[in-house]
Amino acid sequence: MKQGKENKTKTTLKNKTENTCGNSDLPHTAEETHIRKVVSCPPVLTVNSADVDLQDNDFYELPTFFNLTVQRYEGETCEGLFHGEGVACFEGGHVYKGMFSKGLMEGPGVFTQAGGLKYEGEFVCNMLVGRGTFTWPDASSYEGEVLNAIRHGTGTYRCADNGVSYTGQWDQGKRHGKGVVYFKQDKKTSWYKGDWVKNNREGWGTRCYPSGNTYSGEWKNNLRHGEGSMRWLKLGQQYVGMWQNGVQHGKGTHVWILRRADGSQYSQRNQYTGDFVQGQRHGQGTFYYAGGAIYEGEWRNNKKHGKGKFTFEDGHVFEGEFVHDEMKTNNLNGNKAPTSRPGSSILGPDMALNIECLLEKIPERNRDTERKEVECVVLRKARELRSIYSFYSRLGHAPSPDNSFLMSRLQLWRLLKDCNVHHHSITLTQIDNFIRGDETSAEIHSPFTPMLLRRTLSCLVVVAYHIYHKDVVSQNHLLADCFSKLMTDNIIPNASNVKGFMFRHPDCAEVAVSYLERCWEVYQDYCRVIAAPREDRTMTCRHLLWMFKDLHLLDSNLSTARLLQIITAESQDPSNTSACLDLEITFLEFFEVLLGSAEVKCQQVSPSSAETKARSDLPEKSDKAETSNAQDMESQQQVRAKVRERPQSAGQRDGGKVVQTRGVRAQDHEVEIWNQTIHQFFNHFFFPAFEHYQLVSRNMKDEKLRQDSQRHIAEAQARQRAREILESEQRQQ
């Protein structure tokens, strides 16, 4: 800086825009049809504007300061030079306030340009060096390291106009190294975090788009390039593989998680693994359909084209030429099962069995044959098994458009009990241990653990072996024969005929489900008391009886004998109550005993008042209708005291429209009474009793600890007195 010579500093504004990331190819949902066009795949991938990058514009250049002419100075001097703290006003309206050294700006200071740009930070020989903060007239700012008035090092830039900000490494004024850009600073819903090379995304980084979609992987020149993973949030899709210039290119896997309603999804996903060219399936690849079908072969422009093999979900196979997604001929191989390599599975990914625990019991030379045979049986029964899985996964849920949910362990227990699996000297807790895998004790007994279709099928195969392996005469296809017998004798005749207290009526089930979590906590807490210090904490029927006595829930209505009848209601021999006392029970059995006990203990409405109310709500009809209504009321009184089958309306018995209306209204009234009964039992009896029991137990434990502590103190004091007496006697001697 020289006095008397003017050299005005100029600040240039340079608009920089972030190059778009290219077309993020967004596939549509795949659907399945069994016509001459085989199974349609997702159509050609299309551009989605939601995944095109926003601009990170307006990264201002920084000013330099050379040879400014001072018009006025106020402050400290030394030997005629500015030295110390002072304020200098330059020609053109620029102002500096800060430290000087031998006539130069040196140290901390604030420089304000005439145009409004302000720098606050460190100066070295009139140059901006070190750490500082730039603030532009529009409130945009940069805070960080500066070298010769250039962003260099680590710093943060914020644009006031559009909320874009960058925090990270800089090199000679360009984003270079590690850094993160937020395109919407307020919500942080659009950002990039990763590597930069001279203002371009290059290297490894993660981009979150405004739509919620994310890409994590390699970049080059602001485009997805190399290996990376893209997730489409709302569509429930994901691609993992190679990219080139922003689109899928090379080897990769694309997965479609099919959804049609909130909270529900199909049990299986569509999945393609193979070659991509410019965002399309092209080359060799395998497509696994949600319905169980598989195509392996050549692709061209997103369509099956060339040589390939198509395996239908029922096991039929077509192997030959495909042209534009269509089979060249209509020849199918009848009921021939698809061929496969040793160790591979003929089932789709959603049905693949995990039965290694059973194959270990088979001689090694026969294991591959055993696996293939049982897989063929599963494939032949695929339609029935999927239907059963869909039915039980809906239990306890409100209806949805597609009625498709993931099965929970609670629903699997209900399926096994409905099929009388527990009548074969095997308990549900034993089955949980057979299929536990790597799960902890808490996970294998939790009613909320999700059970995918493939895991449910594996469970049924394991159950079939443990029930029937001693009864099968031929040992050649042991697993297949056991599973066939389970399907014939247990699953097919009994599945979907729901028993027990919980799921017999949809409206009742929804109310019961609302108490699941709290009752699960009670079950776990009580198991900790009775099973400690064992790791596998479960409850037996005997423990359940003790719990009812401990909580003082038994009375004249709910006696010990009546409670035993509820506990053994679904056993093979309900009259033999002593045989079941030491059997372990799952949370489903525990919870259904609570529901059955509620019906006995809490009869809110007397029979006479219930009949009077029901009659007053219904119009007068014929004698036949009155007889039917009386039968309904008698049935309603009985079901409150014992295990009931699924209710039937009067219209189903008599077929008359008027009688049907009366029966439906009576059924609604019964459901309302049942719901009130459940609410009363849990909120006024069970939960308060358990909380009181916990409080008493804690108080007793605290009292015992207090007494033990006092005893230990008294013993210590007695020992101390004894030592003092002994020492006194020794001194006297």
C-alpha positions in Angstrom: 0.0 0.0 0.0 1.5 3.3 -1.1 0.3 6.7 -0.1 -0.6 9.2 -2.8 -1.0 6.7 -5.6 -4.4 5.3 -6.5 -4.9 1.7 -7.6 -8.5 0.7 -7.1 -9.3 -2.8 -6.3 -12.0 -4.4 -8.4 -14.2 -7.3 -7.4 -15.4 -9.5 -10.2 -18.5 -11.7 -10.0 -18.4 -14.9 -11.8 -21.5 -17.2 -12.1 -20.6 -20.8 -11.8 -23.2 -23.5 -12.3 -22.9 -27.1 -11.2 -23.2 -29.4 -14.2 -26.2 -31.7 -14.2 -25.6 -35.2 -13.1 -27.1 -36.6 -16.3 -30.3 -38.6 -16.8 -30.9 -40.7 -13.7 -32.7 -43.5 -15.4 -35.7 -44.4 -13.4 -37.4 -47.8 -14.1 -41.1 -48.4 -13.8 -42.5 -51.2 -11.6 -42.3 -54.7 -13.1 -45.6 -56.6 -13.5 -46.1 -60.3 -14.3 -48.5 -61.8 -16.9 -48.7 -65.3 -18.2 -49.7 -64.9 -21.8 -47.8 -65.4 -25.1 -45.7 -62.4 -24.1 -44.4 -64.5 -21.2 -43.8 -62.1 -18.3 -43.5 -58.4 -19.0 -40.4 -56.7 -17.6 -40.1 -53.0 -16.6 -40.4 -50.9 -19.7 -37.6 -48.7 -21.1 -35.9 -46.7 -18.3 -36.9 -43.1 -18.4 -35.5 -39.8 -17.2 -36.8 -38.4 -13.9 -36.3 -34.7 -13.5 -36.3 -35.1 -9.7 -32.8 -36.6 -9.9 -31.2 -34.0 -12.1 -28.8 -31.9 -10.0 -29.6 -28.5 -8.8 -27.2 -25.6 -9.4 -24.7 -24.4 -6.8 -24.4 -21.1 -8.5 -22.9 -17.7 -7.5 -19.5 -18.6 -6.0 -18.0 -15.1 -6.0 -14.4 -14.5 -6.7 -12.4 -12.8 -3.9 -10.7 -9.4 -4.2 -7.0 -8.6 -4.0 -5.5 -5.5 -2.4 -2.5 -3.7 -3.9 -1.3 -0.1 -3.8 -4.4 1.5 -2.4 -4.3 5.3 -2.0 -5.0 6.5 1.5 -7.0 9.7 1.8 -7.3 9.9 5.5 -5.8 8.0 8.5 -6.6 8.0 12.1 -4.6 6.0 14.5 -1.2 5.0 15.8 2.0 5.8 13.9 5.7 5.0 14.3 8.5 6.9 12.5 6.0 8.5 10.2 4.4 5.2 9.2 1.1 3.6 10.1 1.9 1.3 13.0 -0.5 -0.1 15.6 -4.3 0.1 15.6 -5.9 2.5 13.2 -8.5 3.4 10.5 -7.6 4.1 6.9 -10.0 5.6 4.4 -8.9 5.0 0.7 -9.9 6.7 -2.5 -13.0 5.2 -3.9 -14.7 4.8 -0.5 -12.8 1.7 0.8 -12.2 1.6 4.5 -9.8 -0.5 6.6 -10.0 -0.8 10.4 -7.4 -2.9 12.2 -3.8 -3.4 12.8 -0.9 -1.8 10.8 2.8 -2.6 10.8 5.4 -0.3 9.2 2.8 1.3 6.9 1.2 -2.0 5.8 -2.0 -3.8 6.8 -0.7 -6.5 9.1 -2.6 -8.7 11.6 -6.4 -8.8 12.3 -8.5 -6.2 10.6 -11.7 -5.4 8.7 -11.7 -4.2 5.1 -14.9 -2.8 3.7 -15.1 -2.1 -0.1 -17.2 0.8 -1.4 -19.5 -1.7 -3.0 -20.3 -3.3 0.3 -18.1 -6.4 0.3 -16.4 -6.9 3.7 -13.5 -9.0 4.8 -12.8 -9.6 8.4 -9.7 -11.6 9.2 -5.9 -11.8 9.0 -3.7 -9.6 6.8 0.0 -10.1 5.9 1.8 -7.3 4.0 -1.5 -6.0 2.6 -2.5 -9.5 1.5 -5.4 -11.6 2.8 -3.6 -14.6 4.3 -4.8 -17.0 7.1 -8.3 -17.3 8.3 -11.0 -14.8 7.6 -14.6 -14.1 6.7 -16.0 -12.5 3.5 -19.5 -11.1 3.5 -21.0 -9.9 0.2 -23.7 -7.2 -0.1 -26.4 -9.8 -0.7 -25.4 -11.5 2.7 -23.5 -14.4 1.0 -20.4 -15.3 2.9 -17.2 -17.3 3.0 -15.5 -18.3 6.3 -12.3 -20.2 6.3 -8.7 -20.3 5.2 -7.4 -17.7 2.6 -4.1 -17.5 0.7 -3.4 -14.4 -1.3 -7.0 -13.4 -1.3 -8.0 -16.8 -2.7 -10.0 -19.6 -1.0 -7.4 -22.1 -0.1 -7.5 -24.7 2.6 -10.7 -25.5 4.5 -13.7 -23.2 4.5 -17.4 -22.7 4.2 -19.2 -20.7 1.5 -22.9 -19.8 1.9 -25.1 -18.3 -0.9 -27.8 -16.1 0.6 -29.9 -16.1 -2.6 -30.6 -19.8 -3.0 -29.4 -21.4 0.3 -26.6 -23.3 -1.4 -23.6 -23.9 0.9 -20.3 -25.7 0.6 -18.1 -26.8 3.5 -14.8 -28.5 2.8 -11.4 -28.2 1.1 -10.4 -25.6 -1.4 -7.4 -25.3 -3.7 -6.6 -22.0 -5.5 -10.2 -20.8 -5.2 -11.8 -24.1 -6.4 -13.5 -26.9 -4.5 -10.9 -29.6 -4.4 -10.6 -32.5 -2.0 -13.2 -33.6 0.5 -16.4 -31.5 0.9 -20.1 -31.3 1.2 -22.6 -29.1 -0.6 -26.1 -28.5 0.7 -28.5 -27.2 -2.0 -31.3 -26.5 0.5 -29.6 -25.4 3.7 -32.8 -25.1 5.7 -34.0 -28.7 5.3 -30.8 -30.4 4.1 -32.9 -32.6 1.7 -30.6 -32.1 -1.2 -26.8 -32.5 -0.8 -23.6 -34.1 -2.0 -20.8 -35.3 0.3 -17.6 -36.7 -1.1 -14.6 -36.0 -3.3 -14.0 -32.9 -5.5 -11.5 -32.1 -8.3 -11.3 -28.5 -9.5 -15.0 -27.7 -8.7 -16.2 -31.0 -10.2 -17.5 -34.0 -8.3 -14.9 -36.7 -9.0 -13.9 -39.7 -7.0 -16.2 -41.2 -4.4 -19.3 -39.5 -3.0 -22.9 -39.6 -2.0 -25.6 -37.5 -3.5 -29.1 -37.1 -2.0 -31.6 -35.6 -4.4 -34.6 -33.4 -3.6 -36.9 -36.4 -4.3 -35.2 -38.4 -1.5 -33.4 -40.7 -3.9 -29.7 -41.3 -3.2 -26.6 -42.3 -5.1 -23.4 -43.5 -3.4 -20.5 -44.4 -5.5 -17.9 -43.1 -8.0 -18.1 -39.9 -9.9 -16.3 -38.3 -12.9 -16.9 -34.8 -14.2 -20.0 -34.4 -12.1 -21.6 -37.6 -13.5 -22.1 -41.0 -11.9 -19.3 -43.0 -13.4 -17.8 -46.2 -12.1 -19.1 -48.4 -9.4 -22.1 -47.2 -7.4 -25.5 -47.7 -5.8 -28.7 -45.8 -6.6 -31.8 -45.9 -4.4 -35.2 -44.6 -5.6 -37.0 -44.0 -2.3 -40.7 -43.6 -3.3 -40.6 -46.3 -5.9 -38.7 -48.7 -3.6 -36.1 -49.6 -6.1 -32.3 -50.0 -6.0 -29.5 -50.5 -8.5 -26.0 -51.7 -7.6 -23.4 -51.9 -10.3 -21.5 -50.0 -12.9 -22.2 -46.6 -14.3 -21.0 -44.6 -17.3 -21.7 -40.9 -17.9 -24.6 -40.9 -15.5 -26.5 -44.0 -16.6 -26.3 -47.8 -15.8 -23.6 -49.4 -18.0 -21.9 -52.7 -17.4 -22.6 -55.4 -14.8 -25.3 -54.6 -12.2 -28.3 -55.7 -10.2 -31.6 -53.8 -10.2 -34.2 -54.6 -7.5 -37.9 -53.6 -7.5 -39.6 -53.8 -4.1 -43.3 -53.9 -5.2 -45.7 -51.8 -3.1 -49.3 -50.7 -3.6 -50.4 -49.4 -0.2 -48.8 -47.9 2.8 -47.6 -50.5 5.2 -47.8 -53.4 2.8 -45.6 -55.0 0.2 -45.3 -58.2 -1.7 -43.4 -61.0 -0.1 -40.9 -61.0 -3.0 -39.2 -58.5 -5.2 -38.5 -58.4 -8.9 -34.8 -58.5 -9.5 -32.5 -58.4 -12.6 -28.9 -59.3 -12.4 -26.8 -59.0 -15.6 -25.5 -56.6 -18.3 -26.7 -53.0 -18.8 -25.9 -50.8 -21.8 -26.8 -47.1 -21.6 -29.3 -47.7 -18.9 -31.1 -50.6 -20.5 -30.9 -54.4 -19.9 -28.8 -55.5 -22.8 -26.6 -58.7 -23.0 -26.7 -61.6 -20.7 -28.9 -61.4 -17.6 -31.3 -63.2 -15.2 -34.6 -61.8 -14.1 -36.3 -63.1 -10.9 -40.0 -62.3 -10.9 -42.0 -61.6 -7.7 -44.4 -64.4 -8.7 -41.6 -67.0 -8.7 -40.9 -67.2 -12.4 -37.3 -66.9 -13.7 -35.8 -65.9 -17.0 -32.1 -66.6 -17.8 -30.7 -65.6 -21.1 -30.1 -62.8 -23.6 -31.5 -59.3 -23.5 -31.7 -56.5 -26.1 -33.0 -52.9 -25.3 -34.8 -54.0 -22.1 -36.5 -57.0 -23.7 -35.9 -60.7 -23.7 -34.3 -61.3 -27.1 -32.2 -64.2 -28.2 -31.5 -67.6 -26.5 -33.0 -68.0 -23.1 -34.8 -70.2 -20.6 -38.0 -69.2 -18.9 -39.1 -71.2 -15.8 -42.7 -70.6 -14.8 -43.7 -70.5 -11.2 -45.4 -73.9 -11.4 -42.2 -75.5 -12.7 -43.0 -75.5 -16.4 -40.0 -74.6 -18.6 -39.6 -73.0 -22.0 -36.1 -73.0 -23.4 -35.4 -71.6 -26.8 -35.6 -68.3 -28.8 -37.2 -65.1 -27.7 -38.0 -62.2 -30.0 -38.9 -58.8 -28.5 -40.1 -60.3 -25.2 -42.1 -63.1 -26.9 -41.4 -66.8 -27.2 -40.7 -67.9 -30.7 -42.8 -71.0 -30.3 -45.5 -72.2 -27.9 -43.9 -75.5 -26.9 -43.6 -76.1 -23.2 -42.0 -79.1 -21.5 -45.2 -80.3 -19.9 -44.7 -80.8 -16.2 -41.0 -81.3 -16.5 -39.1 -79.7 -13.6 -36.3 -77.3 -14.7 -32.8 -78.7 -14.7 -30.2 -77.0 -12.5 -26.6 -77.3 -11.6 -25.5 -79.2 -8.4 -25.9 -77.0 -5.4 -28.1 -74.5 -7.1 -31.8 -74.0 -6.4 -34.8 -74.3 -8.7 -36.8 -71.9 -6.6 -36.8 -68.2 -7.0 -35.1 -66.0 -4.4 -38.3 -65.4 -2.5 -38.8 -69.2 -2.0 -35.2 -70.4 -1.6 -35.0 -72.8 1.3 -32.5 -72.6 4.2 -32.5 -76.2 5.4 -28.8 -76.8 6.0 -29.6 -78.0 9.6 -31.6 -80.9 8.0 -29.2 -81.7 5.2 -26.5 -82.3 7.8 -28.6 -85.3 9.0 -28.5 -86.7 5.4 -25.5 -88.7 4.0 -23.4 -86.2 2.0 -23.8 -88.1 -1.3 -27.6 -87.8 -1.1 -27.9 -84.1 0.1 -28.1 -82.6 -3.4 -30.8 -85.0 -4.4 -32.7 -84.5 -1.2 -32.7 -80.7 -1.7 -33.9 -81.0 -5.3 -36.7 -83.3 -4.4 -38.1 -81.2 -1.6 -37.8 -78.1 -3.8 -39.8 -79.8 -6.5 -42.6 -80.5 -3.9 -42.5 -76.9 -2.7 -42.7 -75.7 -6.4 -45.7 -77.9 -7.1 -47.5 -76.5 -4.0 -46.3 -72.9 -4.6 -49.8 -71.6 -5.4 -51.4 -73.0 -2.2 -48.4 -72.0 -0.1 -48.5 -68.4 -1.4 -52.2 -68.2 -0.8 -51.8 -69.5 2.8 -48.9 -67.0 3.4 -51.0 -64.1 2.1 -54.0 -65.1 4.3 -52.1 -65.3 7.6 -50.0 -62.2 6.9 -53.3 -60.2 6.8 -54.5 -61.4 10.2 -54.8 -58.4 12.6 -54.4 -55.8 9.9 -57.0 -53.4 8.5 -57.9 -54.2 4.9 -55.6 -52.7 2.2 -56.0 -52.4 -1.6 -53.6 -55.3 -2.3 -54.0 -57.1 1.1 -50.3 -58.0 1.0 -48.2 -57.9 4.1 -45.1 -59.6 5.6 -46.0 -62.4 8.0 -44.8 -62.0 11.6 -43.8 -64.8 13.9 -47.1 -64.3 15.8 -49.0 -65.1 12.6 -46.7 -68.1 11.9 -47.5 -69.5 15.3 -51.2 -69.2 14.5 -50.8 -71.0 11.3 -48.9 -73.9 13.0 -51.6 -74.1 15.7 -54.5 -74.1 13.2 -52.8 -77.0 11.4 -52.5 -78.9 14.7 -48.7 -79.2 14.5 -48.5 -79.0 18.3 -50.5 -82.2 18.5 -47.4 -84.2 17.4 -45.3 -84.0 20.6 -43.7 -80.8 19.5 -44.2 -77.3 20.9 -44.0 -74.0 19.2 -41.1 -72.9 21.3 -39.2 -76.0 20.1 -39.9 -75.1 16.5 -38.6 -71.6 17.2 -35.3 -73.1 18.3 -35.1 -75.4 15.3 -35.2 -72.5 12.9 -33.4 -69.9 15.0 -30.2 -69.6 12.9 -28.1 -66.7 14.2 -30.9 -65.1 16.1 -30.7 -64.3 19.8 -33.1 -65.8 22.3 -35.1 -62.5 22.4 -35.5 -62.5 18.6 -36.6 -66.1 18.2 -39.4 -65.7 20.8 -40.5 -62.2 19.7 -44.0 -62.0 18.1 -42.9 -59.1 15.9 -40.0 -60.8 14.1 -40.8 -60.7 10.3 -41.0 -64.0 8.6 -40.4 -63.8 4.8 -42.0 -66.3 2.5 -38.7 -68.3 2.1 -38.2 -68.4 5.8 -41.8 -69.6 6.4 -41.3 -72.4 3.8 -38.0 -73.4 5.4 -39.8 -73.6 8.8 -42.5 -75.9 7.4 -39.9 -78.2 5.9 -38.1 -78.4 9.2 -41.4 -79.0 11.1 -42.3 -81.7 8.6 -39.0 -83.5 9.2 -39.3 -83.4 13.0 -42.9 -84.7 13.0 -42.8 -87.4 10.3 -39.2 -88.6 9.7 -39.8 -91.7 11.9 -43.1 -92.5 10.1 -41.7 -92.4 6.5 -40.9 -95.9 5.2 -38.6 -95.0 2.3 -35.5 -93.0 3.2 -34.6 -92.1 -0.4 -36.5 -88.8 -0.5 -37.0 -88.3 3.2 -37.4 -84.5 3.2 -39.7 -84.5 0.2 -41.9 -87.3 1.7 -42.1 -85.6 5.1 -43.1 -82.3 3.5 -45.7 -83.9 1.3 -47.3 -85.7 4.3 -47.4 -82.4 6.3 -49.1 -80.6 3.4 -51.6 -83.5 2.9 -52.4 -84.2 6.5 -52.0 -80.8 8.2 -51.6 -77.8 6.0 -54.2 -78.2 3.2 -57.1 -79.5 5.4 -56.7 -77.0 8.2 -55.0 -73.8 7.0 -57.2 -70.7 6.9 -59.6 -72.2 9.5 -58.5 -69.8 12.2 -59.0 -70.9 15.8 -58.3 -69.4 19.2 -59.4 -66.1 20.7 -57.4 -63.5 18.9 -58.1 -63.6 15.2 -61.6 -65.0 15.0 -63.1 -61.7 14.0 -61.3 -58.9 12.1 -62.8 -56.1 14.4 -61.9 -58.0 17.5 -58.4 -58.7 16.2 -57.7 -55.0 15.7 -58.6 -54.2 19.3 -56.5 -57.2 20.6 -53.5 -56.2 18.5 -53.4 -52.7 20.2 -52.4 -54.5 23.5 -49.7 -56.7 22.0 -46.7 -54.5 22.8 -47.6 -53.9 26.4 -48.4 -57.6 27.0 -45.1 -58.5 25.3 -43.3 -56.4 27.9 -45.2 -58.1 30.7 -44.3 -61.5 29.2 -40.6 -60.6 29.0 -40.5 -59.2 32.5 -42.2 -62.2 34.1 -39.9 -64.6 32.1 -36.9 -62.7 33.5 -38.1 -63.5 37.0 -39.0 -67.2 36.5 -36.2 -68.0 34.1 -33.2 -66.2 35.5 -30.4 -66.8 35.1 -31.1 -69.0 32.0 -30.5 -67.3 28.6 -33.5 -68.9 26.9 -36.3 -67.3 28.9 -39.7 -68.8 28.2 -42.8 -69.5 30.2 -44.6 -72.8 30.9 -48.3 -73.4 31.6 -47.4 -73.9 35.3 -45.7 -70.5 35.3 -48.8 -68.9 33.8 -51.0 -70.3 36.6 -48.6 -68.9 39.1 -48.7 -65.5 37.4 -52.5 -65.4 37.7 -52.3 -66.3 41.4 -49.5 -63.8 42.0 -51.6 -61.0 40.4 -54.7 -62.1 42.3 -56.7 -62.4 39.1 -58.5 -65.6 40.1 -62.0 -65.3 41.5 -65.4 -67.1 41.5 -65.8 -66.7 37.7 -62.2 -67.2 36.7 -61.3 -70.2 38.9 -58.1 -72.3 38.6 -60.1 -75.1 36.9 -61.7 -72.6 34.5 -58.3 -71.1 33.7 -56.9 -74.6 33.0 -59.7 -75.2 30.5 -58.8 -72.0 28.7 -55.1 -73.0 28.7 -55.8 -76.5 27.3 -58.6 -75.5 24.9 -56.5 -76.2 21.8 -54.5 -79.2 23.1 -54.9 -82.6 21.7 -56.5 -83.9 24.9 -58.1 -80.9 26.7 -59.2 -83.2 29.6 -55.7 -84.1 30.5 -54.6 -80.8 32.1 -51.8 -82.2 34.2 -49.9 -83.3 31.1 -49.5 -79.8 29.7 -48.4 -77.9 32.9 -44.7 -78.2 32.1 -45.0 -77.4 28.4 -43.3 -74.2 27.3 -45.7 -71.7 25.7 -45.1 -68.9 23.2 -46.3 -65.4 23.5 -49.3 -66.2 21.2 -50.5 -68.9 23.6 -49.9 -66.5 26.6 -51.8 -63.7 25.0 -54.7 -65.8 23.9 -55.1 -67.2 27.4 -55.4 -63.5 28.6 -58.1 -62.9 26.0 -60.0 -66.0 27.0 -59.7 -65.1 30.7 -61.0 -61.6 29.9 -64.2 -63.1 28.5 -64.8 -65.1 31.6 -63.7 -62.5 34.2 -65.3 -59.4 32.7 -68.9 -60.0 31.7 -70.0 -56.3 31.4 -73.6 -56.9 30.2 -75.9 -59.4 31.9 -77.7 -61.9 29.6 -81.1 -60.5 30.2 -80.1 -56.8 29.6 -78.2 -57.9 26.5 -81.2 -59.6 25.1 -83.5 -56.7 25.9 -81.1 -54.2 24.3 -80.7 -56.4 21.2 -84.5 -56.7 20.8 -85.1 -53.0 21.3 -82.7 -52.2 18.5 -84.4 -54.6 16.0 -87.8 -54.3 14.3 -90.6 -56.8 15.0 -90.6 -59.7 12.5 -92.0 -63.1 12.0 -91.9 -66.0 14.5 -89.2 -67.6 12.5 -87.1 -64.5 12.7 -87.7 -64.2 16.5 -86.6 -67.8 16.9 -83.4 -67.1 15.0 -82.8 -64.0 17.0 -83.2 -66.0 20.3 -80.7 -68.6 19.0 -78.3 -65.7 18.2 -78.6 -64.3 21.7 -78.1 -67.7 23.3 -75.0 -68.3 21.2 -73.6 -64.8 22.1 -73.9 -65.7 25.9 -72.1 -69.0 25.4 -69.1 -67.6 23.5 -68.3 -65.2 26.3 -67.5 -68.2 28.5 -65.6 -70.6 26.3 -63.6 -70.9 23.1 -65.8 -69.9 20.1 -65.6 -70.8 16.5 -65.8 -68.1 13.9 -69.3 -66.5 14.3 -72.1 -67.0 11.6 -74.8 -64.5 11.0 -78.5 -65.4 11.2 -78.7 -64.7 7.5 -76.3 -67.5 6.8 -78.5 -69.9 8.8 -81.9 -68.9 7.5 -81.1 -67.2 4.2 -83.7 -64.5 4.6 -82.8 -60.8 4.0 -84.6 -59.6 7.1 -83.0 -62.3 9.3 -79.6 -61.5 7.8 -79.9 -57.9 8.8 -80.9 -58.9 12.3 -78.0 -61.3 12.6 -75.5 -58.8 11.4 -76.7 -56.2 13.9 -76.6 -58.7 16.7 -73.1 -59.7 15.6 -72.0 -56.1 15.7 -73.4 -55.8 19.2 -71.5 -58.9 20.3 -68.3 -57.4 18.8 -68.8 -54.2 20.7 -69.4 -56.1 24.0 -66.2 -58.2 23.4 -64.2 -55.0 22.7 -65.4 -53.4 25.9 -64.6 -56.6 27.8 -61.0 -56.6 26.5 -60.5 -53.0 27.4 -61.9 -53.5 30.9 -59.7 -56.6 31.6 -56.4 -55.0 30.5 -57.0 -51.5 31.8 -58.7 -52.3 35.1 -57.4 -55.7 36.0 -54.3 -57.1 34.3 -52.0 -54.1 33.8 -52.8 -52.5 37.2 -52.3 -55.9 38.9 -48.9 -56.4 37.2 -47.8 -52.9 38.1 -48.7 -53.4 41.7 -46.9 -56.8 41.7 -43.8 -55.1 40.3 -44.0 -52.4 43.0 -44.4 -54.9 45.8 -41.5 -56.9 44.4 -39.3 -53.9 44.3 -40.2 -52.9 47.8 -39.5 -56.4 49.1 -36.2 -56.4 47.3 -35.3 -53.0 48.7 -36.3 -54.1 52.2 -34.2 -57.2 51.9 -31.2 -55.1 50.7 -31.8 -52.7 53.6 -31.9 -55.6 56.1 -28.9 -57.2 54.7 -27.0 -53.9 54.8 -28.0 -53.4 58.5 -27.0 -57.0 59.3 -23.6 -56.5 57.6 -23.1 -53.2 59.5 -24.1 -54.9 62.8 -21.7 -57.8 62.1 -18.9 -55.4 61.3 -19.5 -53.4 64.5 -19.5 -56.6 66.5 -16.2 -57.7 65.0 -14.8 -54.2 65.7 -15.9 -54.4 69.4 -14.4 -57.9 69.7 -11.1 -56.6 68.3 -11.1 -53.7 70.7 -11.8 -55.9 73.7 -9.0 -58.3 72.6 -6.5 -55.4 72.2 -7.5 -54.0 75.6 -6.9 -57.4 77.3 -3.6 -57.7 75.5 -2.5 -54.3 76.7 -3.5 -55.1 80.3 -1.4 -58.2 80.3 
